[in-house]
Amino acid sequence: MRIAVTGATGVLGQEAVEALVAAGHEVTGITRRDSGVPIVEGRGGAAVVADVFDATDLARAFRGHDVVINTLAHVPVGMAGLRPLAWREDDRLHLEASIAIAKAAADAGVRKLIQESSVFLYPDNGTDWITEDQPLSVRNQAFRPRVREMRAAVDFATSGRSAVVLRLGQLFGRDPQTTHALKATREGDPILLGKPENYITLLHHTDAGLAFVAALRADSGFYNVGGEPITRGRWAKDLAMEAGVETPAKFYPEITQAIVGTRLEVQRRSLRVSSVRFMSETGWRPTVGPSTKGWSRR
Ligand SMILES: NC(=O)c1ccc[n+]([C@@H]2O[C@H](COP(=O)([O-])OP(=O)(O)OC[C@H]3O[C@@H](n4cnc5c(N)ncnc54)[C@H](OP(=O)(O)O)[C@@H]3O)[C@@H](O)[C@H]2O)c1
């Protein structure tokens, strides 16, 4: 298939391009900058420079493609997420670019849209499992861009077209967020939010790349994508093991956790998310878990 990937130079995009090329697809990676071209080519894709906020520019880039995969994001690392305006670019990407992408894909005759989303939209569900049928916790204005993005994907899925929305677990691997967490763990600084008994659903970025390939086989709908959920206390130990230190990663004190605001509050939630629907429909399985030795170098 001919597949266009937006955000192709990012953490998710690079994994998607490489996995799609390895699966035998012809892949175009979209980047807004000339310096992004060798990054896409390094993963085996062909690069196109285009403005992701411009529907006309995008329609030109998407022409002749069967599928568009949108992996755009700009997530601030660590407590930088508390800074004023830290989420402005991420919001613009989900609110404006994702809508422009869905519209341009339809205009260009693309048949399928695969949209990255997140398990952080679910409410804290304690020790109970979360399936795709769980209502989302998105009333706060901060979640508006993600809601509008989902709506754009649903609107795309008419007139014989299909849209697959992947609610990805918390990414871990070689990415900046996890590298920051490993450094804090090594230095004995607090890094984790929530409580040790809360659940977390993780997804190694290699498995995220493979999930985009598997999503080509999925029917229209929403799918959770993550590994076996573990407690945050277990994750604290896994981080220490990977960081090469004895002491588990530390949790922020409650007083700090109380003031993290809406964006980081999602990281305090207990999210025991089931990916059974995605696994049974596509055959996708996680291959790297948080206790797989050397996961930060893969
Ligand atoms: N589910 C999750 O847990 C999750 C999801 C996403 C990200 N993250 C984490 O967040 C951290 C940052 O990763 P990321 O992928 O968000 O960051 P990123 O690498 O900064 O962004 C991804 C891509 O989006 C494009 N982009 C970013 N800002 C843009 C803008 N203002 N206008 C147009 N294009 C823009 C860039 O492409 P060009 O520069 O080539 O145009 C970039 O390569 C990582 O540690 C990652 O693991 C976690």
The ligand as a MOL file (V3000), in Angstrom:
LIG
                    3D

  0  0  0     0  0            999 V3000
M  V30 BEGIN CTAB
M  V30 COUNTS 48 52 0 0 0
M  V30 BEGIN ATOM
M  V30 1 N 1.2440 8.1150 24.3850 0
M  V30 2 C 2.3420 8.7170 24.8510 0
M  V30 3 O 2.8070 8.4250 25.9590 0
M  V30 4 C 3.0660 9.7200 24.0070 0
M  V30 5 C 2.5590 10.1590 22.7870 0
M  V30 6 C 3.3040 11.0770 22.0400 0
M  V30 7 C 4.5340 11.5120 22.5410 0
M  V30 8 N 4.9890 11.0590 23.7250 0 CHG=1
M  V30 9 C 6.3130 11.4350 24.2520 0
M  V30 10 O 6.5510 12.8240 24.1420 0
M  V30 11 C 7.9230 13.0590 23.8880 0
M  V30 12 C 8.0440 13.9670 22.6720 0
M  V30 13 O 7.7220 13.2330 21.4860 0
M  V30 14 P 6.8410 13.8190 20.3180 0
M  V30 15 O 6.7610 12.7690 19.2680 0
M  V30 16 O 5.6150 14.4200 20.8970 0 CHG=-1
M  V30 17 O 7.6850 15.0920 19.8910 0
M  V30 18 P 8.3070 15.6370 18.6640 0
M  V30 19 O 9.3540 14.6940 18.2510 0
M  V30 20 O 8.6870 17.0260 19.0370 0
M  V30 21 O 7.1250 15.7890 17.5770 0
M  V30 22 C 6.7740 14.8260 16.6350 0
M  V30 23 C 6.7790 15.3780 15.2480 0
M  V30 24 O 5.7090 16.3010 15.0810 0
M  V30 25 C 6.1330 17.3740 14.2510 0
M  V30 26 N 5.8610 18.6330 14.9400 0
M  V30 27 C 6.1150 18.9080 16.2450 0
M  V30 28 N 5.7260 20.1800 16.5040 0
M  V30 29 C 5.2400 20.6880 15.3530 0
M  V30 30 C 4.6860 21.9400 14.9780 0
M  V30 31 N 4.5440 22.9170 15.8620 0
M  V30 32 N 4.2850 22.1110 13.7160 0
M  V30 33 C 4.3990 21.1140 12.8260 0
M  V30 34 N 4.9100 19.9100 13.1070 0
M  V30 35 C 5.3230 19.7070 14.3580 0
M  V30 36 C 7.6070 17.2680 14.0500 0
M  V30 37 O 7.8980 16.9970 12.6940 0
M  V30 38 P 8.8530 17.9410 11.7970 0
M  V30 39 O 9.6810 18.7700 12.7340 0
M  V30 40 O 9.6600 16.9910 11.0060 0
M  V30 41 O 7.9170 18.7490 10.9680 0
M  V30 42 C 8.0410 16.1370 14.9680 0
M  V30 43 O 8.9540 15.2670 14.4180 0
M  V30 44 C 8.5610 11.6960 23.6750 0
M  V30 45 O 9.2850 11.3510 24.8000 0
M  V30 46 C 7.3940 10.7780 23.4310 0
M  V30 47 O 7.6400 9.4660 23.8480 0
M  V30 48 C 4.2850 10.1820 24.4730 0
M  V30 END ATOM
M  V30 BEGIN BOND
M  V30 1 1 1 2
M  V30 2 2 2 3
M  V30 3 1 2 4
M  V30 4 1 4 5
M  V30 5 2 4 48
M  V30 6 2 5 6
M  V30 7 1 6 7
M  V30 8 2 7 8
M  V30 9 1 8 9
M  V30 10 1 8 48
M  V30 11 1 9 10
M  V30 12 1 9 46
M  V30 13 1 10 11
M  V30 14 1 11 12
M  V30 15 1 11 44
M  V30 16 1 12 13
M  V30 17 1 13 14
M  V30 18 2 14 15
M  V30 19 1 14 16
M  V30 20 1 14 17
M  V30 21 1 17 18
M  V30 22 2 18 19
M  V30 23 1 18 20
M  V30 24 1 18 21
M  V30 25 1 21 22
M  V30 26 1 22 23
M  V30 27 1 23 24
M  V30 28 1 23 42
M  V30 29 1 24 25
M  V30 30 1 25 26
M  V30 31 1 25 36
M  V30 32 1 26 27
M  V30 33 1 26 35
M  V30 34 2 27 28
M  V30 35 1 28 29
M  V30 36 1 29 30
M  V30 37 2 29 35
M  V30 38 1 30 31
M  V30 39 2 30 32
M  V30 40 1 32 33
M  V30 41 2 33 34
M  V30 42 1 34 35
M  V30 43 1 36 37
M  V30 44 1 36 42
M  V30 45 1 37 38
M  V30 46 2 38 39
M  V30 47 1 38 40
M  V30 48 1 38 41
M  V30 49 1 42 43
M  V30 50 1 44 45
M  V30 51 1 44 46
M  V30 52 1 46 47
M  V30 END BOND
M  V30 END CTAB
M  END
